[in-house]
């Protein structure tokens, strides 16, 4: 039910996001003079990119798999232990970023 709700919200939000990003930008937020039109590099037009969308869907699917695993483990070993282990996921993400991706190399 939870995944269906998120999928429905995504399907509703995608066209709304696309329409919102295609609106003309106000001249106060740009560095161009008010009478200049730059259609070649108009920052107000959003380009729909498939790769970020697929990366987001993959990340959401992995999150859903992890949440399902925590709930399933709660039935087997108990809610207290499974939720405690599930709450360690930010620590695992930080360690993964530091060790594998070397995110703090130039920090």
Backbone as CSV, one residue per row, in Angstrom:
resi,resn,N_x,N_y,N_z,CA_x,CA_y,CA_z,C_x,C_y,C_z
1,UNK,0.833,-1.188,0.000,0.000,0.000,0.000,0.879,1.254,0.000
2,UNK,1.943,1.208,0.810,2.846,2.351,0.903,3.514,2.632,-0.440
3,UNK,3.997,1.588,-1.094,4.657,1.751,-2.395,3.672,2.229,-3.452
4,UNK,2.439,1.772,-3.395,1.437,2.233,-4.349,1.143,3.712,-4.163
5,UNK,1.105,4.157,-2.913,0.891,5.575,-2.639,2.020,6.434,-3.180
6,UNK,3.256,5.979,-3.004,4.392,6.734,-3.529,4.399,6.726,-5.053
7,UNK,4.054,5.614,-5.650,4.003,5.550,-7.117,2.940,6.487,-7.663
8,UNK,1.784,6.528,-7.019,0.719,7.431,-7.451,1.132,8.886,-7.282
9,UNK,1.782,9.206,-6.166,2.254,10.573,-5.956,3.286,10.962,-7.012
10,UNK,4.148,10.026,-7.376,5.145,10.298,-8.413,4.464,10.579,-9.748
11,UNK,3.474,9.769,-10.107,2.796,9.950,-11.386,2.039,11.269,-11.441
12,UNK,1.548,11.742,-10.288,0.856,13.031,-10.245,1.862,14.171,-10.256
13,UNK,2.972,14.010,-9.542,3.932,15.103,-9.397,4.782,15.325,-10.637
14,UNK,5.011,14.309,-11.439,5.880,14.458,-12.600,5.366,15.494,-13.592
15,UNK,4.098,15.445,-14.031,3.644,16.488,-14.956,3.572,17.866,-14.306
16,UNK,3.238,17.909,-13.019,3.180,19.192,-12.324,4.573,19.810,-12.264
17,UNK,5.581,19.003,-11.963,6.963,19.483,-11.918,7.413,19.979,-13.284
18,UNK,7.079,19.236,-14.320,7.479,19.623,-15.670,6.837,20.948,-16.061
19,UNK,5.554,21.107,-15.776,4.878,22.366,-16.098,5.433,23.520,-15.273
20,UNK,5.738,23.260,-14.008,6.273,24.312,-13.145,7.637,24.793,-13.638
21,UNK,8.492,23.871,-14.055,9.822,24.252,-14.499,9.831,24.868,-15.892
22,UNK,8.767,24.738,-16.631,8.693,25.335,-17.970,8.128,26.741,-17.942
23,UNK,7.758,27.241,-16.783,7.213,28.587,-16.700,8.328,29.599,-16.942
24,UNK,7.992,30.787,-17.441,9.039,31.783,-17.671,9.600,32.291,-16.345
25,UNK,10.898,32.499,-16.325,11.549,33.003,-15.112,11.327,34.498,-15.015
26,UNK,11.277,34.997,-13.805,11.138,36.436,-13.634,12.469,37.108,-13.974
27,UNK,12.411,38.340,-14.419,13.637,39.041,-14.791,14.453,39.424,-13.565
28,UNK,13.847,39.442,-12.394,14.600,39.812,-11.202,15.551,38.705,-10.762
29,UNK,15.310,37.481,-11.184,16.175,36.381,-10.778,17.273,36.079,-11.790
30,UNK,17.302,36.816,-12.884,18.328,36.581,-13.898,19.272,37.767,-13.964
31,UNK,20.426,37.567,-14.534,21.403,38.645,-14.684,21.303,39.319,-16.051
32,UNK,20.387,38.848,-16.880,20.205,39.456,-18.189,19.371,40.720,-18.056
33,UNK,19.587,41.699,-18.920,18.704,42.870,-18.912,17.273,42.452,-19.239
34,UNK,16.320,43.272,-18.847,14.907,42.922,-18.992,14.491,42.777,-20.446
35,UNK,15.113,43.494,-21.369,14.705,43.424,-22.769,15.475,42.382,-23.572
36,UNK,16.363,41.609,-22.945,17.158,40.598,-23.642,16.442,39.265,-23.611
37,UNK,16.368,38.609,-24.756,15.806,37.264,-24.799,16.906,36.302,-25.202
38,UNK,17.071,35.286,-24.439,18.107,34.289,-24.704,17.420,32.933,-24.817
39,UNK,16.951,32.595,-25.995,16.200,31.347,-26.161,17.113,30.142,-26.230
40,UNK,18.368,30.303,-26.612,19.271,29.163,-26.719,19.640,28.613,-25.350
41,UNK,19.867,29.477,-24.376,20.260,29.056,-23.036,19.259,29.560,-22.008
42,UNK,18.015,29.261,-22.189,17.004,29.711,-21.241,16.995,28.774,-20.044
43,UNK,17.436,29.262,-18.907,17.548,28.427,-17.714,16.188,28.069,-17.138
44,UNK,15.134,28.754,-17.565,13.811,28.471,-17.019,13.206,27.207,-17.595
45,UNK,13.693,26.757,-18.745,13.145,25.549,-19.358,13.872,24.327,-18.817
46,UNK,13.120,23.442,-18.254,13.718,22.231,-17.692,13.829,21.177,-18.777
47,UNK,14.945,20.545,-18.824,15.157,19.451,-19.762,14.902,18.158,-19.007
48,UNK,13.995,17.377,-19.503,13.659,16.118,-18.853,14.778,15.119,-19.107
49,UNK,15.453,14.726,-18.053,16.562,13.787,-18.172,16.134,12.440,-17.613
50,UNK,16.393,11.395,-18.330,15.974,10.061,-17.933,16.887,9.467,-16.866
51,UNK,18.177,9.768,-16.918,19.114,9.151,-15.974,18.827,9.519,-14.514
52,UNK,18.610,10.813,-14.165,18.278,11.113,-12.772,16.968,10.469,-12.329
53,UNK,16.022,10.376,-13.245,14.760,9.736,-12.919,14.973,8.265,-12.586
54,UNK,15.743,7.573,-13.408,16.005,6.160,-13.158,16.832,5.955,-11.889
55,UNK,17.780,6.850,-11.637,18.563,6.755,-10.387,17.658,6.946,-9.173
56,UNK,16.736,7.882,-9.253,15.795,8.097,-8.155,14.868,6.913,-7.947
57,UNK,14.391,6.339,-9.046,13.536,5.154,-8.929,14.307,3.968,-8.359
58,UNK,15.560,3.812,-8.752,16.382,2.738,-8.208,16.628,2.952,-6.719
59,UNK,16.949,4.176,-6.329,17.173,4.472,-4.911,15.902,4.243,-4.094
60,UNK,14.768,4.657,-4.622,13.509,4.423,-3.920,13.170,2.950,-3.810
61,UNK,13.479,2.197,-4.851,13.232,0.754,-4.809,14.117,0.066,-3.778
62,UNK,15.381,0.491,-3.710,16.274,-0.073,-2.699,15.829,0.303,-1.292
63,UNK,15.346,1.534,-1.120,14.818,1.957,0.177,13.600,1.109,0.551
64,UNK,12.717,0.874,-0.426,11.535,0.057,-0.180,11.927,-1.361,0.203
65,UNK,12.922,-1.915,-0.474,13.402,-3.253,-0.143,13.972,-3.294,1.273
66,UNK,14.719,-2.266,1.652,15.258,-2.201,3.007,14.165,-2.070,4.057
67,UNK,13.168,-1.230,3.799,12.066,-1.070,4.749,11.275,-2.370,4.883
68,UNK,11.030,-3.028,3.767,10.329,-4.307,3.815,11.129,-5.327,4.615
69,UNK,12.446,-5.323,4.429,13.290,-6.270,5.161,13.236,-6.019,6.663
70,UNK,13.224,-4.752,7.062,13.131,-4.424,8.487,11.789,-4.887,9.049
71,UNK,10.714,-4.650,8.322,9.398,-5.072,8.806,9.287,-6.595,8.858
72,UNK,9.846,-7.252,7.864,9.819,-8.723,7.845,10.673,-9.289,8.976
73,UNK,11.829,-8.669,9.211,12.678,-9.121,10.314,11.994,-8.892,11.654
74,UNK,11.160,-7.873,11.742,10.416,-7.624,12.975,9.491,-8.766,13.327
75,UNK,8.963,-9.433,12.320,8.104,-10.589,12.575,8.919,-11.795,13.036
76,UNK,10.161,-11.872,12.615,10.975,-13.056,12.912,11.759,-12.895,14.211
77,UNK,12.528,-11.796,14.338,13.392,-11.643,15.516,12.886,-10.626,16.522
78,UNK,11.833,-9.936,16.219,11.281,-8.956,17.141,11.482,-7.540,16.618
79,UNK,10.509,-6.707,16.931,10.506,-5.341,16.415,11.653,-4.518,17.005
80,UNK,11.941,-4.704,18.281,12.975,-3.900,18.940,14.329,-4.089,18.277
81,UNK,14.710,-5.307,18.026,16.013,-5.577,17.429,16.038,-5.141,15.965
82,UNK,14.996,-5.447,15.213,15.020,-5.124,13.779,14.997,-3.617,13.537
83,UNK,14.241,-2.864,14.326,14.218,-1.415,14.152,15.547,-0.806,14.579
84,UNK,16.157,-1.340,15.627,17.471,-0.840,16.056,18.517,-1.054,14.977
85,UNK,18.512,-2.207,14.354,19.452,-2.474,13.261,19.126,-1.572,12.065
86,UNK,17.845,-1.396,11.775,17.437,-0.530,10.670,17.820,0.919,10.888
87,UNK,17.856,1.350,12.139,18.246,2.735,12.443,19.738,2.972,12.261
88,UNK,20.508,1.937,12.099,21.954,2.073,11.853,22.249,2.357,10.390
89,UNK,21.254,2.406,9.535,21.503,2.601,8.107,22.205,3.924,7.790
90,UNK,21.925,5.045,8.478,22.723,6.245,8.176,24.211,6.052,8.479
91,UNK,24.519,5.317,9.535,25.918,5.046,9.857,26.568,4.211,8.755
92,UNK,25.853,3.225,8.268,26.373,2.397,7.185,26.567,3.245,5.927
93,UNK,25.626,4.152,5.652,25.740,5.022,4.476,26.951,5.941,4.585
94,UNK,27.202,6.475,5.776,28.362,7.348,5.977,29.656,6.561,5.796
95,UNK,29.730,5.398,6.404,30.935,4.580,6.263,31.153,4.164,4.808
96,UNK,30.076,3.829,4.108,30.167,3.459,2.696,30.734,4.629,1.888
97,UNK,30.242,5.835,2.164,30.723,7.012,1.448,32.171,7.334,1.769
98,UNK,32.558,7.190,3.041,33.927,7.509,3.434,34.930,6.482,2.932
99,UNK,34.595,5.212,3.059,35.553,4.163,2.723,35.545,3.834,1.233
100,UNK,34.373,3.587,0.669,34.307,3.145,-0.720,34.425,4.307,-1.711
101,UNK,33.643,5.371,-1.497,33.631,6.488,-2.439,34.677,7.558,-2.118
102,UNK,35.317,7.469,-0.965,36.353,8.420,-0.536,35.874,9.854,-0.625
103,UNK,34.695,10.117,-0.027,34.081,11.432,-0.106,34.832,12.495,0.683
104,UNK,35.528,12.117,1.728,36.238,13.094,2.567,37.704,13.213,2.186
105,UNK,38.067,12.796,1.001,39.473,12.787,0.597,40.052,14.210,0.546
106,UNK,39.279,15.165,0.047,39.764,16.535,-0.073,39.133,17.468,0.949
107,UNK,38.522,16.943,1.951,37.848,17.790,2.955,38.823,18.344,3.960
